[in-house]
C-alpha cells in the first residue's frame, strides 16, 4: 500500500473478518507520505506483520511481502479491495489439491454469467486479447513464485500480466478462475493507482510483455482474435 489512508479502517476491519487463527498478513507500506501504523487491536496480534521499506515500487513490495510470509499459500489483496467471506477457504481448497495453479476469483462488480462448474481454466492465450483476471484475487503456492523468480521489478506497469504469462509459459502453471464472487473492488478512477499510468506507457509496456512470451503461447482462437483486433487496417490505426 501507498498513501491509502482513506482505505485503512475498512482494510484492517476486513482482515479481522477473513483471517483465521492460522492465517497471517504481511503488509508492505511502500513509502506512504504518512507512514502506516497498526490499529490498537492489531498491535499485539502475531498474525500481522507491517514492513516499512520505503518507496520501493509495487513489484518489489509484492516480492518482499511474499518473501516475508510465514506460509506457503499466498493470497494477494490490495489496500483498496476487500476479500469476501469464504475467499481464503475456497482458494486453499484448490491449491491444496494442485500447487501449480494461479487461482483467481470473480468480483462483485463482474456481470452475471451462467455457469455449471465451480471454476474454469483460462488459456494463457486469452491474455493476448485482454486481461480478465483481477490481480487482487490471486492465490498461489509460494513455489510457483519462487520458480519464476518473482515479479519483474523493472517494468513500469503490467507486472501482473508478465508474472502470469511467465508462470504459465516457463513453469507450466495453470490459470483457473473460481466462478464465485469473492472480492469487492474499488472502481472509482480517481482512487485507483492504475488510472494514473499514462496510456502510451501502458500500451508500450503491454506490447513488450506480450512479445516476450508470444512464441511460447500456443496458437488459439484467442491469439487469432488478438491479431485481428491489432490489425492496423481493421483497427483504423493505418487510416490516413
Residue pairs with C-beta under 8 A, 6 or more apart in sequence:
1 7
1 11
1 27
1 28
1 29
1 30
1 32
1 36
1 78
1 79
2 29
2 30
2 31
2 32
2 55
2 193
3 32
3 33
3 34
4 11
4 32
4 79
4 80
5 32
5 34
6 191
7 79
7 80
7 186
8 36
8 79
10 82
11 79
11 82
12 38
12 39
12 41
12 42
14 82
14 83
15 25
15 42
15 48
16 41
17 85
18 83
18 84
18 85
18 87
18 88
19 25
19 47
19 88
20 88
21 47
23 47
23 71
23 88
24 47
24 48
24 49
24 69
24 70
24 71
25 47
25 48
25 49
26 48
26 49
26 51
26 65
26 66
26 68
26 69
27 36
27 48
27 49
27 50
27 51
27 65
28 51
28 53
28 61
28 62
28 64
28 65
29 35
29 36
29 50
29 51
29 52
29 53
30 53
30 54
30 55
30 56
30 57
30 58
30 61
31 54
31 55
31 56
35 52
36 50
36 52
37 50
38 48
38 50
42 48
49 68
51 64
51 65
51 68
53 60
53 61
53 64
56 64
57 153
58 151
58 159
58 193
59 150
59 151
59 152
59 153
59 154
59 155
59 159
60 151
60 153
62 76
62 150
62 151
62 159
63 150
63 151
63 153
66 74
66 142
66 145
66 150
67 150
69 142
71 142
72 141
72 142
72 143
73 91
73 92
73 95
73 96
73 139
73 140
73 141
73 142
74 139
74 140
74 141
74 142
74 145
75 83
75 87
75 88
75 91
75 138
75 139
76 135
76 136
76 137
76 138
76 139
77 83
77 136
77 183
78 135
78 136
80 185
80 186
80 191
80 192
81 134
81 136
81 183
81 184
81 185
81 186
82 183
82 184
83 182
83 183
84 108
84 181
84 182
84 183
84 184
86 180
86 182
87 105
87 137
87 182
87 183
88 139
90 105
90 178
90 180
90 182
91 103
91 105
91 139
91 178
91 182
92 139
94 101
94 103
94 119
94 139
94 176
94 178
95 101
95 103
95 139
95 140
95 141
98 174
99 141
99 143
99 144
100 141
100 144
100 171
100 172
100 173
100 174
101 140
101 141
101 173
101 174
101 175
101 176
102 138
102 139
102 140
102 144
102 164
102 167
102 168
102 173
102 174
102 175
102 176
103 119
103 138
103 139
103 140
103 176
103 177
103 178
104 122
104 133
104 134
104 137
104 138
104 139
104 175
104 176
104 177
104 178
105 134
105 137
105 177
105 178
105 180
105 181
105 182
105 183
106 134
106 137
106 177
106 178
106 179
106 180
106 181
106 182
106 183
107 134
107 137
107 181
107 182
107 183
107 184
107 185
108 181
108 183
108 184
108 185
109 184
109 185
109 187
110 181
115 179
117 179
118 178
118 179
118 180
119 176
119 177
119 178
119 179
120 176
120 177
120 179
121 174
121 175
121 176
122 132
122 133
122 175
122 176
122 177
123 175
123 220
123 222
124 164
124 165
124 168
124 169
124 175
124 213
124 217
125 217
125 218
125 219
125 220
125 222
125 223
125 226
126 132
126 222
127 133
127 161
127 164
127 165
127 210
128 210
128 214
128 217
128 222
128 223
128 226
129 222
129 225
129 226
129 229
131 160
131 161
132 177
133 160
133 164
133 175
133 177
134 183
134 185
135 160
136 183
136 185
137 182
137 183
138 160
140 167
140 173
144 167
144 171
144 173
147 167
147 171
148 163
148 166
148 167
148 170
148 171
148 173
149 166
151 159
151 160
151 162
151 163
152 159
152 162
152 163
152 166
153 159
155 162
155 205
155 208
155 209
156 197
156 201
156 205
157 194
157 197
157 201
157 202
157 205
157 206
158 202
158 205
158 206
158 208
158 209
161 206
161 209
161 210
162 209
162 212
164 175
165 209
165 210
165 212
165 213
165 216
165 217
166 212
166 213
167 173
168 174
168 175
168 217
169 213
169 216
169 217
170 216
186 192
189 195
217 223
228 234
229 235
232 238
233 239
